[in-house]
Amino acid sequence: MKTSVVDHPLAAQLLTRLRDKHTDRAVFRQAVEELSVMLLFEATRGLVSEAVTVETPLGPAVGSRIVDTPLVVPILRAGLGMLGAVLRVMPGTETGFIGVARNESSFQPEPYMNAVPDQLHGRQVLVLDPMLATGGSLEHACRILAARGAGHLTAVVVLAAPEGLDRLAHSGLDLEVWTAAIDERLNEQAYIVPGLGDAGDRLFGTA
């Protein structure tokens, strides 16, 4: 498994805004989407493209087009906060959904939804989840995708904890992780420290 941290002043500024407990929901949502765009640009550098010719107002120009866009799979519910960023830059891509809730006693993932194609035929997949804490939800989602024939898996996360990265590194999955930061640790409740709180609650509320 490869882990890459997007070390950029604008990414750091957006992450600081997300960490601030005084940031309201509207600003938090906007910052998640903006930071997700930056992470996405880096995470998709390896996409295969082909040359195309278009007509500008002054004549022909050679450009580029992505050959095969990846399937995008946000992990519900917090991953929905990152989906808009993907659809902004790849509006034609297909989207699947995997829903995983966290058991607050055991901290283990509890799946409740699976809406991805039965056969992926080696297709690349982008998996979206703001917080990589224990790694349980992301591992669960990636194992579903691998079992359905996914090709290379790329996880885009806002924050990661060492414990979650270690779990994924020993999972045997063909996985790459892109994040804005690797934080110190998990606390007794399996939340990332210093982190930014519960991303799902800050994005969507507690109802």
N, C-alpha and C positions, 0 to 999 in steps of 0.2 A: 504494500500500500504506500502511496505517495501522498504526503501532506504539504500543501503550499499555503503560505501566509501572504496576503496581498498587503505589502508594506508601502502605503501611499499616504501622503499628508491629508488628502481629501477623504480617504477611507477612514483614517484615524479621527478626523473631525466628526464625521457622521457617527462613528462608533461612540465617541464621547457624548454626543447628543442622545444616543440610545441608552447609555449607562445612567444618565442623569435622572434621578427619581422625580424631578420636577417637570420633565418633558411630558406634555399632555398627549392624549391619544392621537390627535390629528398630526402633530409634528412627529410623533413616534412612527406612525404608519408611513409618512412621507420619507423619513430617514431610512427605514427598512427597505423601501423600494429603491431609493437612490443608491444605497450601499449595495443592494443586490445587483443592480445594473453593473456596478464596478467589478464585483466579484465575477459576474457572468462573463464580462469581456475577457477576463483572464482565464477563466475555466474553459472557455470554448476556443482557445487559440489553436487547438489541434484539429478542429473541424475541417473536413476535406472540402475544397472549393474547386470550381472550374472557371475557366475564362469565358466571358461572354462579351459580345459587342453590342453597344447601344448607340443610338443617335442623339447627340447633344444638339442644341440649337445651332452649333457651328460645325458639326460634322461627327463622324464616328469616333467612338472611344472604347477601348478595351477595359472591361471591368471584371467583376468576380461575383460568383453566385455559389452559395452553399449547396453541396450536392445532396446530402441527406441530413435533414435537421433531426436532432435527437428527440426522443419522447421525453416529455417533461412530467415528473411525478412529484407534486408537493405532498408532504406528509401532513395530513390534517391533524389539528386545525391550524397550527401556527405557520405551516408552510404556505398557506394561502396568502399570507402577507408578502411573500416573495414572488408569487406567480405573476403579478402585474408587470414586474420588471422583465420577466422572460417574454411575455406576450408583447411588450413594447418593442423589443428588438427582434423577436422572431414570431411575428403575429400569425404565421401560418402553421406553427408547430402543433402537433397533437398533444393532448394532455390526459394523463391518467391520475387516479387518486388512490392513496392508501391512508386509511384512518387508524391511528393508534393513540390510545389514551394511556396515561401513566397511572399505575396503581400507587396511591399515595402511602400505602403501608409497606409494600415490597419493593417499590420503585421499578417494577418490571413492566414491560409494554403489554397492553391489553388491546389487541386488534378488534376493530369494529366495522371496517369497510375495506373492500378491495375492488377497485374498478380500473384494472389494467388489462390489456389484451392477453388472451390465453397463450399466444405464441408471439415472441418478439423477434425471432429469426436473426439474432446477432445484432440487433439495433442498439445503438448507444442510447443511454438514458441519463438525464440530469435529474437528480433527486434533491429536493429543496426542503430544508428544515433549519430554522434560525438557530436552534440551540443543540449542540452535540454535547450532551452531558454524560450519562452512563454509556451511551451508544446503543442502548437496547432497541429503541424505535428505529433508528437508522439501519441497524443490522437486520432487524425483522423485515423492513421494507426491501432492503437489497437482496435478501435471501429469496423473497417472493419473486423479484424481478429476475434473479439469476436462474431460478427454477423454471421460469417461463422463457428462457433462452435469450436473455439480454446479453448484449456485448459488453463493452467497457462501461462501467458505472462511474459517474462523476457526482459527488455530493457537494453541494454549495451550502455552506452554513455561515451564519454571522459570527458565532462564537463557538469555541471548542474547549473541552476540558481534557487534560492528559489521560484521565481514566477512560474516557470514551474513545480517544484515539488509540490507546493501547488495546482496547477490546477489538476494535475494527482491524488493527494490524495483525491480530491473531485469528481473525475470522476465516482467512483463506479466500476472501472475496477479491475479485478483480476490481479494485476500487481506488479512486483518487479523491482526495478531500481538499477543497479550497475554502479558506476562512479568512476573516479579517483579524483574528487574534486567537492565541491559545492562552487561556487564563490559568490561574494558579492551581485550582483543585476543585473538588466537589465538597460541599459541607455535609452534615449528618442527614440532611433531607434530600441529598443528591441534587442540589442546585449548584450551578457554577458560581464560583467566587473569584473575583468580585462580581462578575457577570453583569446582568442588567435586569434581574428579576424574572418573572414568568412572561415570556414573550407573547404567548397566546392571550393571557389576560390583558397585557398592555396593548395588544393589537385590537382585541375584540370584546373585552370586558369579561365578567365572571358569570353572566347569565347563562 
